[in-house]
Structure formats: structure tokens, C-alpha cells
Amino acid sequence: MFSEESAILDKIKSGDKKAFEELIDTHQKPVINICYRFLLNKEDAEDIAQDVFIEIYYSIKNFRSEAKLSTWIYRIAVSKCLDEIKKRNRIKRITSAGKIFNLEDFIGKLSGYENADKKIEEDEDLQKIYKALNKLPENQRIALTLSKIESFSNKEAAEIMETSLTSIDSLIYRAKQNLKKILK
């Protein structure tokens, strides 16, 4: 897979527009999903995803392949989402309390349904959980979002957040402990 990435990167860096379209086709849905998890609005997620690919287009020549291309793309997506949230002074992102609270039903709604935004609005219990999640420190919410909703490994989450694996493990642990306290 890494050699495939190299070939696509070389084509994109040499100006091959088809290769860039292929990159967009491959990563657009996951990027929109990540953005949606942070912004809770389909249109906002699509707008930010577009900004992500514009940034990728202009900065891909500087990509040094020190990380996987997808990790770099998702790092940009997370960064753009956080910038948008700060700009609007609204910190509403979703994550999952998951197995701690026996909410597998909610995990499905968050990660698998096409109409997730409608399902979320209809579920009052889930709204209570989101309010509790919004009380978590930012890094804890991000770590849980990447790990539990987006199903990144803790190592991948650490790369995206540009921190250590130990820090991610600690953030997730503390987030779970804080959620227990908040929801009691």
C-alpha cells in the first residue's frame, strides 16, 4: 500500500489532476465523516472537507512521507475542524462513551447510519451524552472521537494528534473516568 501511495503522490506532485481526483475519491467520505463527528452538521462537514482538499492540493508538494498519507489527510481534517469550532466559539463535537455505558446502539447511530444527523436529533438520551461529552477537555474529546467513533487505532490517533501513544492512552482513560463522573 505504501508503494501505491508513493506512486499516487508522485503523480499528484507532477501535476496529474486525475491522480488528485483519485485521492479525493478515496478519502472524501472518511474526511467528511471525521468533520461531521466534530461539527455535527452535514453542510459544515462538507464545506470543511472541501477546505481540507484545497489545503492538500496546495501543500502536497511539501508532504515528506514521514507518516502515511491518510494520517496526514486526517490530521489536516481534525485541525480544520478545530479551527472552525474555535472561530465560531462553539465546542460541540461528538464522541462515544461506548462500552462504558453499554451504548452500542448509539455507536451504530454515530458511526454507521447514513442519516446520522436525523437519528441524533431524535434521540434525547444521546443528546444528554453529547452534553456531557462537551464538558470534557478538548484533547480528551478528540482522542475519544478518533478512537471510538472513527475506529482509528490508538497509534493512528497519536499520529493524527501529533502526540505519543502513552498520551493517547492516558487521554482516553481520563475521558472515560470524567464521563462516568459527569453522567452520574
SULSULCOR-V861617 format. One record per backbone hydrogen bond with DSSP energy under -1.0 kcal/mol. CO is the residue of the C=O (numbers start at 1). NH is the residue of the N-H. Records with the same first field share a line. If there is no record, write none. Layout:
CO = NH ; NH
This chain:
1 = 5
2 = 6
3 = 7
4 = 8
5 = 9
6 = 10
7 = 11
8 = 12
9 = 13
10 = 14
11 = 16
12 = 15
16 = 20
17 = 21
18 = 22
19 = 23
20 = 24
21 = 25
22 = 26
23 = 27
24 = 28
27 = 31
28 = 32
29 = 33
30 = 34
31 = 35
32 = 36
33 = 37
34 = 38
35 = 39
36 = 40
37 = 94
41 = 45
42 = 46
43 = 47
44 = 48
45 = 49
46 = 50
47 = 51
48 = 52
49 = 53
50 = 54
51 = 55
52 = 56
53 = 57
54 = 58
55 = 59
56 = 60
59 = 62
60 = 63
68 = 72
69 = 73
70 = 74
71 = 75
72 = 76
73 = 77
74 = 78
75 = 79
76 = 80
77 = 81
78 = 82
79 = 83
80 = 84
81 = 85
82 = 86
83 = 87
84 = 88
85 = 90
97 = 100
98 = 101 ; 103
99 = 102
103 = 107
104 = 108
105 = 109
106 = 110
107 = 111
108 = 112 ; 113
115 = 119
116 = 120
117 = 121
118 = 122
123 = 127
124 = 128
125 = 129
126 = 130
127 = 131
128 = 132
129 = 133
130 = 134
132 = 135
133 = 136
137 = 141
138 = 142
139 = 143
140 = 144
141 = 145
142 = 146
143 = 147
144 = 148
145 = 149 ; 150
146 = 152
153 = 157
154 = 158
155 = 159
156 = 160
157 = 161
158 = 163
164 = 168
165 = 169
166 = 170
167 = 171
168 = 172
169 = 173
170 = 174
171 = 175
172 = 176
173 = 177
174 = 178
175 = 179
176 = 180
177 = 181
178 = 182
179 = 183
